Amino acid sequence: MEGITRDLERAQLSSQARPTKSSGAVKLVHTLLFKYPDADLLEDGVQPYLAPPTSADIRRAPSEVACHAERLGTQFFAFLFLRPHSPFNIYYPQQGEGKQLRERIELLRGRPGRSQLNMVSYLREEYGGSHVWHRFLLTNLEDDHALDLQFDLSAAQYRHIVMNRDAEQEEWVDILADLVSRASDRAFFEVRKNLMSTHSFVAMQEAAEWNDVWERSLPKPIIELFLSRLQQVTEADAERLFGAADGRMDLQLPCGHQIGIRKIEIAGLIDHAMLTKKQRVEEVDSYKARNASWVCRDNGLTANGEVVKFKPGQLIEALESALNSFDAPATITPVPLNPVHWSETRAVMAHLETIIGNSDDVLESRPADLLFQLIDTAKQATRVDPDERGLKLSETVVPPEYSSFERLWFTRAVSFLAQRLELEETTEDWDELEEQMELSKTMLEFELMTVD
């Protein structure tokens, strides 16, 4: 182990003259955890209500493997970036409405720490029918004396929060909406997990019903496949696209064929969110196949593996390739919850690039030892010195399950590096390994198409 440390330190010395990327310094945040549905918020005898998953008729069956549910969990949370002079006070009367809920959450930005927002949907009999309501419970996890604040919102009040959120300042609303509507695979399994803890029979029955829907899904006509590639369509877009009096137009497909389309064929989709480029079914299939080719590297490294020799640049390339393997479409993992996009990850990658460098020095290590050293080195990039900011250690938290993500990321990188080095013994070009992985991905994509 000491030898590896010396090698990395030696590589660092040789890289001091090398310009480093912006580290994207880790920002102090207040982490807001979500739990939905939380049936414990309901009175006895009242069952939670679940809306159908978003785009259930045009999406693949959710995959636990694709969203790394077993390895990284499915917890939903949001980062509330601090505002230096924001007051911190959530001691208000328990009852409130949508505006008050948003104000209380905004006040959490006053200092780092953690809070939790539990939510459940239910049906309330009123005005001669059943109407959906949402109950929230906001709790500050950092203060034993904090009051639990409860809010009951009608469907209209909740929808007002979602539709009128500040896109830059209230990202937590988008994350919560993804969870409630089960728009992503991660949300689907998080909802199932929480429902299982209180209503296991209902959870299993609902899961079986949706599995049956997805198993019976048939290939869609060409017109539906085309429509699934459109961005969100509004009335104004429709007028622009279908300007002819009879509402007809001809479209040329990538294959060269011409098809005619009428406005009436898209009328039912107006003002409804369609699959975006990042959410195409084809991209989901491609990611699942690519991820499957990486999963074989997730089972850890043997402690007595053979020593491998590598250059710093080769290790950095392996780290980048392994990191990109987690870049899932938003319909699998919401972008704000994907660690690929977090400031912590950017800081870790920049720190490792600085430490490892890009010299011609040859480093050597057993894969398991290298994994341990990467994990230990990465801590320097995410740990905040409490004395420097006057913070308690409990306030210098990293995102939930981040240590698990780092271990999985580095395991993939070291395994990938070892495989490339083994291949290098028979070829001067590392591209052969990418070609092998691409072939593996293509075969898996074909298998997915065959199953579907």
N, C-alpha and C positions, 0 to 999 in steps of 0.2 A: 504493500500500500504506500509506504514512504517513497518507493521508487516511482510510482505513478505520479505522486504529488510533485516530486522533483522534476519529472518530465514536463508536467503541465506548467510548473513555475519557469522552467527553462524556455518553454515555448512562449510563455508570456513575455519574458525578457526580449525575445527576438521579435516580438510583435509590437513593441512600444512605439515604433515609428510608423506603424500601420494605422491609417485613419479608421476609426470605428464608427459604426452606425449609431444614430441617436438611440439611446437606450429606452426611451419612452418610460421615464422614471415611474415607479410604482406610486400611485396616488392613494392618499388616505381616504377611506370610504366608510360609510355606514351601510352595512349589508342588511337588506330587507329580505327575509326568508318567507316563502309562500307555502301554504298548505291548503290544498283543494282536492276533493271536498273534505271538510272537517265536520262529520256528522254529529260530533259531540256538542256542536253549537245548537243543535235542534232539540226541541222538546221530545219527550218520550212518545213514540208512535208515529213521528213524522219522518218520512224517508227523504233522503237527498234527491234532488232532480238533476239529471244530466242531459244537456243538449247533444244532438248527434255530432260526431266528429266532423270538423270542417272538410268539405270536398270529399266526403266518404265515397262518393260514386266514381271519382276520377283519380283516386290515389291507390298506391299499393298497400297491402296489409302492413301495418307497422312492424318494424324489426328491432328486437332487443339487441341483437348483435350490432346492427348499424349505428345505434345511438349509444353503444357501450353501457347499457343499463346495468349489467352485472358488475363491470369493472369500476365505473365512475359514478354510478347512481343516477337518479333521475330528478334530484332536488331542483326546484325552481327558486330563483332568487334574483335580486336586482342590486346593482351598485348605486348608492346615492352618494355622488361625489360631494365632498364637504365644501361649504362656503364659510370662510374664516370667521365671519362675525355673526353667523346665524344663531339665534337663541335656541336653546334646547329645552323644550317643555312640552310634554304631552299630557299634563294633568288637567283634563277637561271633563265635563260631564259625559256620562257614558253614551247617551243617545246623540245621534247626529245624522247628517245627510251627506250626499256626495261631495259637496264643496268642503265640508268640515273634514271629511276623510282625507282629501287631498292636502288640506292645510296641515293636518297633523303629521302626515308623512313628510311633507316639505320641511317641517321643523326638525326631523331626524338628522338633517344635514349639519346640525350644529356641532356634532362631535363624532369621532369614530366609534364603532361598536356594532351591535346586532339587535335587530328587532324582528318580530314575526307578525305576518298578516295572515290569519286563518280566514277561510271563506267557505261558505256552503250555499248552494242554490236549493230552493224548495218551492212548493206550490202553496199558494194561499187562496182560500176560497173568499171571494169578494166580488161585489157587483154582479152577482148571478153567474159566476164562473170561476175557473181556476186560473190564477195569474202567477207568473214567475217572480220570486223575490230573491234577493241575495243578502246574506248576513255576513258581516265582517267582524273580526276581533283583532285589534292591534295591541301588541304587547312589546314592551321594551325589555329585552333579555339581559341588559347590562345593569339594571337597577332593580333590586329585590322589592323596592317599595313602590314601583311604578304601578299605576292602575291599568286594568284591562279596559280598553275603550271599544264599545260595541256600536256598530252601525247597521241599520236595516235599510236597504235600498231597493226600490222597485226596479223592474227591468228597464224602464225608461230612464231612471236616474243613473243606473249602471251604464247604459248605452251612451248617455250624455258624457260620462267620464271618458269612455273609450273614443268617442267621436270628436271630443273637444280637448284632447290632451295636448300638452306642449311636446312636440316630437323630440326636441332636444333635451328638455329638462325632466320629462316624465316618461322615460323609457320603461320604467317599472310597469306602467299601464299596458304597454305592448306585450311585455313578458307575461303579465297576469292574464291578459286576453288570450294569448296563445295557450296557456294552461287551461283556462275555462272552456275554450272552444275545441280543445284537443287538436289544434292545427298541426302539431308536429308529432312524430313518433315518441319523442321523449315525454311530451305531455300526455299522450295516450297511456303510457305505462305508469307515469306518476299518479294519474287519476285512478287507475286500476289498483295500484298499491295502497293508496289512501282509503279507497272504498272497501278493499278487502279487509282492512283492520276493523271495520265496524259492521259491514254488510256483505260478508263473503259470498252468500248465495246470490245476491243481486249482482255483485261484481262478476262472478263466474258466468251467470246467465247472460249478462250484457256482453261480455267478451265473446261468448259462444255465438251470439246473434251476429255480431260484427264480423267475426271470422267466417261465418257462413256467407255473409254478404260479399266479402272479398274473394272467397273461394269460388263463388258463382259468377264473378265478374267476367263478362265476355269482351273480346276485342271490340273496340269502338269503330263506327263507320269513319271514312276518311274525313268527312266534314267535321266530326267531333274531334278528331285528332288535330285538325287544323285550328279549330277554335281553342283547344287546350294550349296552344302556343301563343295566343294573344295576350297582351298585357291587360290590365284592368280596363274594362270598356265602360264608358259613360255615354250619356245621351248625346253629348257634343261629339264624341268620337264616332258614334254611329252615323250622325248626320254627315260627318266628313267622309267616312268610309263608304257610305251608301247615299251618295248625292243624287243619283239618278231618280227620276220621278217614280219609276216602278220598284225602286229599292233593290236593283240587281247589279251585280258586277262580276267580272271574271277574274280569277286568281290563278297565277302560275305557281305550281308546287315545285319544290327543289328537284323533283325527278323530271320536270319538264312538262308534265300533264297540266291541262287547263281544266278548272272546275268552275261552275257557276254557283254563286251563293246569293241568297235573298236575305233581306233584312229580317224577315219573319223568322228565319232560322237562328238568328242571334238575339231576337227580342227577349227571350226568356233569360238571357244572360246579362242584360243591361243593368248597370249599377251593382253587379255582383262581382266580387274579386275573383279573377281567374288565376290560373297557375302562372306565375311569373317565370322569367328565364331561369332563376335560381331554384325553381320549384317544379321543373318539368319532370314528368314520370321517367323520361329517358335518362335524365341526369341522376335521378334516384337510383335507377337500375345500375348505372355506370358506377356510382359511388359504392353501392353494395358489393359489386364485383371487385372493385379496387380494395375496399376494406377487407374483403374475405382473403385477399392475397397477403394482407398484413397480419391478420389474426393469428396465423401460424407462428408469428414471432412474439406473441404476447405471453407465453407460458414461462417466462423467466430464463435465466442462464445458469448453467452448471458452474459450481465454484471451482471445479478442477479442469475447466476448459483449457485448451492449448493457448499459449501466449501468441498474440497477434501483433504484428508490427505495422504501423501506419503513419502517415504524415498528417499534420494538423488539418490541412485542407480537406483531406478525405473524411475526417471525423465531422467537420462542419457540414460537409455535403450530406452525410448520413443523417445528421440532426435535422437539417432542413427537409430532407425527403420524408423522414418519419413524422415531422410536424405537419407537413402538408397532407399526410394520410388521414388526419382528423378533420379536414376541412369539408364537413358534410353539408349537403343542401339544407336550407332553412326548414323544409318540411320534415327533416329528420331531427335536427337539433337547431333551435332558434339561434340566430347569429349572436345575440348578446350573451348566450350561455355557452357558446363554443370557445373553449380556452385558447384556440388558435388566435382569436382576435383580442385577447385580454392584454392590458398593459403589463401585467406580471410576466406573461409569456414573452412579450417583446423585450422586457428587461432581462429575463433569463437568457434569451438567445443572444442579445448584445453582450451580456457579461461573459458568456461562454466563448463567443467569438474573440473577445479581448484576451481572455485567459489563454485560450488554445492557440490563437494566432494563426498565421498562414505561412510559416517558414518551411524550409526544406528539411528540418530536423525530423528524425525518425523516432517516434514514440513506441513503446511496447507495453502490453498489459494483457492479463487474462480478461476476457469479456466481463465476467462477474465483478472483478475488481474495478474495471473501468466504469461499469454501471454505478457502483457505490461512489466512486470519486465524482462522477457527474452530478449525482444527487446532492452530495455534500457541497460541491462548488456552487450549485444553483441556489442554495440557501442564502448565499451572500447577496444575491440580487433581489430577493423578496423580503428579507428581514429588515425591519425598521428599528433603528436604535432608540429604545424608549427614552433614554436620558436626553437624547438630542431634542426631542419634541415635548418632553414632559409627559409622556404617555405611559400607561400601564401596559405590561406585556399582553394582557387580555385584549387590549385595544389595537394591537398590531397584527390582526388576523389576516390570513390569506383567504382566497375564495374557497367555498366548500369543496371538498374532494380534490383540491389542487395538488396535494402531495401524491395522491393516487394517479392523477393525470401525468405528473412529472415522471413517476416511475414507469408508467406504461410508455410514454414518449421515449424515454431514454432506453428502455428495454428494446423497443423496436429499432431505435437508431443503432445500438451496439450490435444487435443481431444482424441488421442490414449491412453494417460495416464489415462484420466478420464474413458474411456471405460474399460480399464484393471482393474482399481480400483473397478469399479462397478461389474465386473465379479468376482473379488477376494472375494467378500462377499459370494459367493456361492461355491467357489472352492479354494483349497490351491495352485493350480498350474496355472500359467498364460499361460501355453502352450495351453489351451483351446481356447483362443482368436486367437492365430496364426492358430489353426486348423480351426476355423470358417472363418478366412480370406482366408485360403488356399482353403476351400470348395467354398467360394464365387468366388475366382479367377478361380477355375476349371470350375464352372458353366458358368462364363463369357467367358472363352476360348471355351467351347462347343458352346455357342451362336455365337461366332465369326466364328467358323468353319462352323456352319450351314448357316450363312449368306453368307460366301464366297462360 
